[in-house]
Amino acid sequence: MLQCESPFSCLFLHTLFSLSCVLLFPSYWFIDRLLSCVVLTSRERSQGPALRILSLVLGVPFFLLLFLLSLPLSVLGFVFWAPLHRARRPFCYQRHLQTHSPPEKILQGDCLFIFISANLCLLPDGLARFSNLSHTQHRTSLISKFLSLPAEPVQTSSEDSLPICSTEDVLPILETPDKKEQVKHGEGDFPFDVSLVFPQNADFLCLQEVFDGRASRKLRRCLAPSFPHILYDVGPSGPHSGGFKFFNSGLFLASRHPLINAKYYFYPNARGEDALASKGLLCVKVHIGLTEQKQRIVGYINCTHLHAPESDATIRCDQMSFLLQWVSDFQTQHREDGELVAFDVLCGDLNFDNCSSDDCLEQKHKLFSIYKDPCRDRAGRDRPGAVGTLLRPESLYHEAVNTPASMKSTLQSDAERKLYVAPPIPQDDDDTHWTGRRIDYILYRDSDSVHPVAVDKFQFITQLAGLSDHIPVSLHLSLSLSGNTSL
């Protein structure tokens, strides 16, 4: 069963907003197709000049004409669409429920929590081509299947969404079936792993660049049976205090566990092309279960996508400072006596790496004194086994990286990796362990309770070969609930 509520405070505004989106869609689609005729991927260019000439001669004038014809409808739609965003809630919540809710889950011993973070580059097709990717809807269908990890079946009706009523709200705690794997803490260093597939029974998906509305709907529909709690359409579009936003933040969070509180914070200092999207920080508090003594076990997940242009280090540093303050504010406001905090995790595309000398300001930020980076040895140097997560866009379709198996082999070779992973800035080929640009992170904070957390495994996942210009990452984090559970 899916429960829903309108993204607006009244049905009339929701209906008006839906109508405005219908009026805008033809122009949106025609301009997207027009751009797709102009910007070709390397795979399309390899088919010879005939395709490019055909696209320019036939496609451009055809879609330009259709765009011009659709403009009157779009102008009418825009008149309603833009101001309605001021009244729209800052994110939406889709809740997928069982007909009969099971009792609260009691956790004991050693418990494993699995986090996945991935930048999917699900932009409108014409814009995705600037990253050498195309066919956004087809890519979304394949990505959704890969991410739809097994879960116990639930009975459903039609798809709906439950948007949260304000930037900060309490959500009902609704337990969902979840078979938690039990793990033992290992000795010594945890392993890095280049994996062909996403881990089974992942608890949380933290996704970036889910900008396209149709792509978001496909993801929600496919993920709902496995991840009953989804936050999407995060961040404001339309006129905003920071300027007009053509896109939301692109953040998308899916959880097997019920959400208790959530809040979105908007970065005020974007500029250039990044100012077109409302990037920010999504803070979420989740309900994990109960201890044997009936203490509530919760976790905190923070998902973000920092400023992208490489030269704007000071903007990213300021955003990381905002981030730390907002995380502190959120957790202070929503902390309750008697709760056991299982984890505090920060996921996302931070748009800097730990090897580039040009990123030295970000590498030394106080963020890394509060959150731990499992892949980091020290500022400026990664641990052996870590690999870059940003691919060279011009090489996405080469045989060495166009299948999960071939990409895995390439990433495990120091010599081959240099050819296909984006290099540090400025490029440095002399490093004995060449990591490349590792800009996708899952960081965690040490528990301040008597229950230690430990990293069991960190994975670099190649299953999205040819579907994204980023390599997804996964963190396996264990919590020991043995012994006294009092706080």
Backbone hydrogen bonds, N-H to C=O, Kabsch-Sander energy under -0.5 kcal/mol:
donor,donor_aa,acceptor,acceptor_aa,energy
3,Q,95,R,-1.2
5,E,161,S,-2.5
14,H,10,C,-1.6
15,T,11,L,-2.6
16,L,12,F,-2.5
17,F,13,L,-2.4
18,S,14,H,-2.4
19,L,15,T,-2.2
20,S,16,L,-2.1
21,C,17,F,-2.0
22,V,18,S,-1.8
23,L,19,L,-2.0
24,L,20,S,-1.7
25,F,21,C,-1.8
28,Y,24,L,-2.1
29,W,25,F,-3.0
30,F,26,P,-2.7
31,I,27,S,-2.5
32,D,28,Y,-1.6
33,R,29,W,-2.3
34,L,30,F,-2.3
35,L,31,I,-2.1
36,S,32,D,-1.8
37,C,33,R,-1.4
38,V,34,L,-0.9
38,V,35,L,-0.5
39,V,35,L,-2.6
40,L,38,V,-0.7
45,R,41,T,-2.5
46,S,42,S,-1.6
47,Q,44,E,-1.3
48,G,45,R,-1.6
51,L,48,G,-0.6
52,R,48,G,-0.7
53,I,49,P,-2.6
54,L,50,A,-2.6
55,S,51,L,-2.5
56,L,52,R,-2.3
57,V,53,I,-2.9
58,L,54,L,-2.4
59,G,54,L,-1.2
60,V,55,S,-1.7
62,F,58,L,-1.6
63,F,59,G,-2.6
64,L,60,V,-2.1
65,L,61,P,-2.1
66,L,62,F,-2.0
67,F,63,F,-2.2
68,L,64,L,-2.3
69,L,65,L,-2.2
70,S,66,L,-1.6
71,L,67,F,-0.7
71,L,68,L,-0.7
74,S,70,S,-1.9
75,V,71,L,-2.9
76,L,72,P,-1.8
77,G,73,L,-2.5
78,F,74,S,-2.9
79,V,75,V,-1.7
80,F,76,L,-0.8
80,F,77,G,-0.7
81,W,77,G,-2.9
82,A,78,F,-2.1
84,L,80,F,-1.6
85,H,81,W,-1.0
85,H,82,A,-0.8
86,R,83,P,-1.4
87,A,84,L,-1.2
88,R,84,L,-0.8
89,R,7,P,-1.6
92,C,232,Y,-2.8
94,Q,230,I,-3.2
95,R,3,Q,-0.7
95,R,93,Y,-0.5
96,H,228,P,-3.0
97,L,1,M,-3.4
97,L,95,R,-0.6
101,S,99,T,-0.5
107,L,105,K,-0.6
107,L,290,L,-3.2
111,C,109,G,-0.5
111,C,479,L,-2.9
112,L,181,E,-1.4
113,F,477,L,-2.9
115,F,475,L,-2.6
116,I,204,F,-2.0
117,S,473,V,-2.6
118,A,206,C,-1.8
120,L,118,A,-0.7
120,L,208,Q,-2.2
122,L,209,E,-2.4
123,L,121,C,-1.4
127,L,124,P,-0.9
128,A,124,P,-2.4
129,R,125,D,-1.2
130,F,127,L,-1.5
131,S,128,A,-1.8
132,N,129,R,-1.8
133,L,128,A,-1.7
139,R,135,H,-2.7
140,T,136,T,-2.3
141,S,137,Q,-1.8
142,L,138,H,-1.8
143,I,139,R,-2.9
144,S,140,T,-2.7
145,K,141,S,-1.5
146,F,142,L,-1.9
147,L,143,I,-2.2
148,S,144,S,-1.3
149,L,147,L,-2.2
162,L,93,Y,-4.6
164,I,91,F,-0.7
169,D,262,A,-0.9
171,L,169,D,-0.5
171,L,260,I,-3.5
174,L,172,P,-0.6
180,K,178,D,-1.1
183,V,110,D,-0.7
193,D,458,F,-2.1
195,S,193,D,-0.8
195,S,460,F,-2.3
202,A,199,P,-0.7
203,D,114,I,-2.0
204,F,114,I,-1.7
205,L,254,A,-2.8
206,C,116,I,-3.1
207,L,205,L,-0.6
207,L,252,F,-3.1
208,Q,118,A,-2.3
210,V,250,G,-2.5
211,F,122,L,-0.9
211,F,209,E,-1.1
212,D,122,L,-2.6
216,S,212,D,-2.2
217,R,213,G,-1.9
218,K,214,R,-2.0
219,L,215,A,-2.4
220,R,216,S,-2.5
221,R,217,R,-2.4
222,C,218,K,-2.2
223,L,219,L,-2.7
224,A,220,R,-1.7
226,S,223,L,-1.0
227,F,223,L,-3.4
229,H,255,S,-2.0
230,I,94,Q,-2.5
230,I,228,P,-0.5
231,L,253,L,-3.0
232,Y,92,C,-2.1
234,V,251,L,-0.8
235,G,90,P,-3.2
238,G,245,K,-3.0
243,G,240,H,-2.2
245,K,238,G,-2.7
246,F,244,F,-0.6
246,F,276,L,-1.4
247,F,276,L,-2.0
249,S,234,V,-2.8
250,G,234,V,-0.5
252,F,207,L,-1.8
253,L,231,L,-2.3
254,A,205,L,-2.3
255,S,229,H,-3.1
256,R,203,D,-2.3
260,I,285,K,-3.4
261,N,285,K,-1.1
262,A,169,D,-0.8
263,K,283,C,-2.3
264,Y,167,T,-0.6
265,Y,281,L,-3.0
267,Y,279,K,-2.1
274,D,271,R,-1.0
275,A,272,G,-1.3
276,L,273,E,-1.5
277,A,274,D,-1.4
278,S,247,F,-1.2
279,K,277,A,-1.4
281,L,265,Y,-2.7
282,L,303,C,-2.8
283,C,263,K,-2.8
283,C,281,L,-0.6
284,V,301,I,-2.4
285,K,261,N,-2.7
286,V,299,G,-2.9
287,H,258,P,-2.9
288,I,286,V,-0.6
288,I,297,I,-2.9
289,G,297,I,-1.3
290,L,105,K,-2.6
291,T,295,Q,-2.0
294,K,291,T,-2.0
297,I,289,G,-3.2
298,V,296,R,-0.5
298,V,340,L,-2.7
299,G,286,V,-1.9
300,Y,343,F,-2.5
301,I,284,V,-2.5
302,N,345,V,-2.5
303,C,282,L,-2.5
304,T,347,C,-2.0
305,H,280,G,-0.9
306,L,349,D,-2.1
312,D,309,P,-1.5
313,A,311,S,-1.0
316,R,312,D,-1.6
317,C,313,A,-2.5
318,D,314,T,-2.4
319,Q,315,I,-2.3
320,M,316,R,-2.3
321,S,317,C,-1.8
322,F,318,D,-2.5
323,L,319,Q,-2.7
324,L,320,M,-2.2
325,Q,321,S,-1.9
326,W,322,F,-2.7
327,V,323,L,-2.7
328,S,324,L,-2.0
329,D,325,Q,-2.5
330,F,326,W,-2.9
331,Q,327,V,-2.5
332,T,328,S,-2.3
333,Q,329,D,-2.2
334,H,330,F,-1.8
335,R,331,Q,-1.0
339,E,336,E,-1.5
340,L,296,R,-2.8
341,V,339,E,-0.6
342,A,298,V,-3.7
342,A,340,L,-0.7
343,F,298,V,-0.5
345,V,300,Y,-2.6
346,L,443,L,-2.5
347,C,302,N,-3.1
348,G,441,Y,-2.0
349,D,304,T,-1.0
350,L,348,G,-0.8
350,L,439,I,-2.3
351,N,439,I,-0.8
358,D,425,I,-2.4
359,D,356,S,-1.3
360,C,357,S,-1.3
363,Q,359,D,-2.2
364,K,360,C,-1.3
365,H,362,E,-1.6
368,F,365,H,-1.7
369,S,366,K,-1.7
370,I,366,K,-0.7
370,I,367,L,-1.1
371,Y,367,L,-3.0
372,K,444,Y,-3.9
376,R,373,D,-1.7
377,D,381,R,-1.9
378,R,381,R,-2.1
381,R,378,R,-2.3
383,R,375,C,-3.0
386,A,383,R,-2.0
388,G,435,T,-2.4
389,T,437,R,-1.6
390,L,437,R,-1.8
391,L,389,T,-0.6
391,L,469,D,-2.6
392,R,420,Y,-2.7
395,S,392,R,-1.7
396,L,393,P,-1.2
398,H,395,S,-1.6
401,V,398,H,-1.9
402,N,398,H,-1.0
407,M,403,T,-2.7
408,K,404,P,-2.2
409,S,405,A,-2.1
410,T,406,S,-2.1
411,L,407,M,-2.8
412,Q,408,K,-1.5
413,S,410,T,-1.3
414,D,412,Q,-0.6
417,R,413,S,-2.7
418,K,414,D,-0.9
419,L,416,E,-1.5
420,Y,416,E,-0.7
420,Y,417,R,-1.0
421,V,417,R,-2.4
422,A,390,L,-3.0
434,W,432,T,-0.6
435,T,433,H,-0.8
437,R,422,A,-2.6
438,R,436,G,-1.0
439,I,437,R,-1.0
441,Y,348,G,-2.7
441,Y,439,I,-0.6
443,L,346,L,-3.3
444,Y,372,K,-1.9
445,R,344,D,-2.0
454,A,478,S,-2.1
456,D,454,A,-0.6
456,D,476,H,-2.9
457,K,476,H,-1.1
458,F,191,P,-1.8
459,Q,474,S,-2.9
460,F,193,D,-2.7
461,I,459,Q,-0.5
461,I,472,P,-2.6
462,T,195,S,-2.8
465,A,462,T,-1.6
467,L,464,L,-2.7
468,S,464,L,-1.0
471,I,389,T,-2.4
473,V,117,S,-2.4
474,S,459,Q,-2.1
475,L,115,F,-2.2
476,H,457,K,-2.7
477,L,113,F,-3.1
477,L,475,L,-0.7
478,S,454,A,-3.3
479,L,111,C,-2.6
480,S,452,P,-1.8
481,L,109,G,-3.8
481,L,479,L,-0.6
